[in-house]
Amino acid sequence: MTIRFAAAGCTFVLALALTGCSDSTKKEFGLEANPPDAFQVGTQAPLALPPELSQLPAPNPGEPRPQQENAAQAGAEVLDPENALVAAPSTLSAGGQALLQEAGPTPPNNIRAEINQNALVASKPAGFVSSLMGNGPTPPPTVNAPAEQRRLQENEALGQPVTQGATPQDSNANSGFLNRLANFF
């Protein structure tokens, strides 16, 4: 009976000691996963036989296979910034030229900075005085749905296309408290 308690106690102490081991010990005992290094994993080149066996090169024992590449070197080449910045082809195919012509004119060089500036101005909230005066950024107008429905029905009754006539819109501009107060009197 005491031998069982002693064996159970030793097992418990050993299990407790193993949980406190370093990562390398845990990996050795299989308590922690040991995944392969992604840059060291490579696929083996497929076996291929030439049409005639006399064309095979003589084997060189101890040397790496000539068709097998070093996975670590291939990974380093892929991640090299110089390889990522490959120059665009200098000549375009006829299809590429036709696509560029259909895309329209070339945008100005500073278009990205201009768009960012406009977005910054539009997203900036109006100040206190501007909100009182109603001088803040005006939201885009919305379509006046009943008037648009009437316009579409009139165009249909007259046999005109739906694009005939202007789309009625409501302005969403806020007049501001002081402007409404001034218009009240």
Beta strands, then each sheet from edge to edge (+ up, - down):
strand 1: 142-143
strand 2: 169-170
sheet 1: 1+ 2-
end
